[in-house]
Every structure is written in structure tokens, then in C-alpha cells.
């Protein structure tokens, strides 16, 4: 009996040593490991892990919960599969970035001097569909590259098939154009140009020097879509005094006041896209510094007095038109328009824009590592919301501006669960 007691541990130790590394004790990767939380875009977040290990199997030997050869749980035995599929689609579509989209249409509506209405709602729906179509198409086009640089992404990890991603891009594009068509032919014309830009960027232009410009054009068109749809739905007057809601030329003319805001938003998008080109490799110091300088210049442009005239009141800025009698009286004081409540709101929102975009860019310039570069990209995406709100306040629509800023807590909460990049 003593011989057996001494020999049995030695035999077990020898048997365990024969097992492949990482499979001892019933766990892959050397032990029980939880799924890495991706909180890139939340406060104090970290960059995405280069590889997200699967959670260890809780099934007993001989049960149907064993892992497949690809390292994924068996679909027939995993009760949490629907939730995992939903998580995979949320990652593919980057749903945490969705909250940066409605502000485009709302800022466009404010720029043309209209309250948000049916046309604005249709423009928001179309923008959301086209934005998500671009996200799905982006991962489909980059599936081979992501297999090397981002194997945890839904397509290279096998959680979503390439055909499903491409099909989703097509369906979402069709849905976006259908919603835009309900807002009138002018809105459909702008949405068609937006959809063409999105597909051209994802399929070819993103890998060329024209990539940032194409992305900037897409975001500018998105704001103009909101302006055009809002102006079309409320009707525009053409020479002769008749209302022609589907007159493309008249609606385009009515949407011209939104062009400066569209250019500002497009310039910001250009900078974010330029930084994102280095998010997997890092190593760029000059690009974050240049974008930081551009961000400061855009903030100054938003606060300038020379652009943004109310179309219904020639020679009057929309901020002046939206301010009450008390604010106008205060505007005649020694501090001038700085005392205007609407202008104070625009200043505060512009400061929030700088606070959101600036520090991550500075950190990426000082240490151009992939994690900090990815944070700079996430900060640039989040900064679109206060920029849209500042543009709405600049146009004299404080209620719209505050409504846009109300999206910030929602975006921040969801960004802790799903990465923006």
C-alpha cells in the first residue's frame, strides 16, 4: 500500500506533463480567463486587447458544451448564443458611435433656420442606416487585414460571416435611401451622393490619399442631408410664389446657409480619419499635432461673428434672432455679445468640444503608441457631439443644441461596452 501511495502521484505527474501546454486543468490558454472588457471610448478606458480569449467552458467532460476546432462554443449547446450574436453585431456596426449621427441632421436644420420636424426625423433615420451600412461594409472590405491586425473583430473571429456583413450593408443602404426618398427628391439626391461616397470610401478610397477627404465629404453631406430634408419638408418658395417641396434646385438654394457648418464638421472628420490611419501601428507624432492645431482653428471658426446670417432676417445672425429682448439689451453693454445667453452657450459647447478632442490628441503626439492613437480616434468621434451642439447654438437654436448634448451620457455609457474603433 505504501508503494502504491508513493507511485500514484508520480504517475499522475508524468501523465500531466504529456498534455499539450495550456490544456492542463481543463482550461485553454493556461487557466480561466475572463473576456477582456473593451472600454476604449469610456472615461479612463483602455485600448482594445489584441486578442480576446474565449471564456472557459463550464460544461463537464462528455457533455455537449465542448469547444469546436475553431475555438468557439458549439452553437447547439450554448444557451447564451443569441446574446453573443447580438454582441457580435453591435461590435461590427460599432453601435456606440451611432450617437454621433443624429446631431448632423439637427445641426443642419438649425443652420437653415428651421425647427426639427418630419423631414429632420427622416434624415436622421436615413443617416443612421447609411452610417451603419458603412460600418458593416468597412469590416467586410478589411476582413483580410483585420485577420492579422484585429483578429478579435467579428468577421475574422468567425462570429459573423462575410456574406452576412455584406448583405447587411446592402439592406441598410437601401433602407437609408428609402427613408430619404420619403423626405423628397432633394433629400434623396443628397442621400444618394452620401451612399456613393460611403461605398467608394470603404471599397477603395480608404487605402488611398483621398481617404480622409472622402470621409470628410460623407460627414458634410450628412449635415446637408438634414438641412435639405428639413427645408424640403417645410416647403420652399421658388420664383412665382409657389411652394415646390420637391424642387431640387430650390431646396439646394435653401440649404446653402448650412454649408459653413458642413465644412467645419467635414474638416473635423478629415482630422479624425487622418489619425485613424495610424491606430493599428502607431508611430505618428506629426499627424496628431496637426489635427490638434486644426481642432483649435475649428473652435475659433465656430465662435467667429462673420458667418451665419438668419435667412429670414437679413443682416441678423441667428443667435441674435433667437435671443430674447433682455439678451439683446445686454448685448449693447460694454461686453457686447459675450453677454448673450445663446452665445455663452455656444462658447461653453465649443469648450466641451476642445476638452473632448484635445487631450487625447496631445497624448498621442507625445507617445504615438497604438493604444493612445486609438484613444485619440475615439476622442475625435466623441467630440463630434459637442461640435454639432456648438454649431446648433451658433445658428441660434439653443434647445436643439442642448438636445444634441443630451446624447453624450448615452454615448459614453454604450462606449464602455462596445468600442468606437
Secondary structure, 3 states (H helix, E strand, C coil): CHHHHHHHHHHHHHHHHHCCCCCHHHCHHHCCCCCCCCCCCCCCCCCCCCCCCCCCCCCCCCCCCCECCCCCECCCCCCCHHHHHHHHHHHHHCHHHHHHCHHHHHHHHHHCCCCCCHHHHHHHHHHHHHHHHHHHHHHHHCHHHHHHHCCCCCCCCCCCCHHHHHHHHHHHHHHHHHHHHHCCHHHHHHHHHHHHHHHHHHHCHHHCCCHHHHHHHHHHHHHHHHHHHHHHHHCCECCCCCECCCCHHHHHHHCHHHHHHHHHHHHHHHHHHHHHCCCCCCCCCHHHHHHHHHHHHHHHHHCCCCCCECCCCCCCEHHHHHCCHHHHHHCCCCCHHHHCHHHHHHHHHHHHHHHHHHHHHHHHHHCCCHHHHHHHHHHHHHHHHHHHHHHHHHCCCHHHHHHHHCHHHHHHHHHCCCCCC
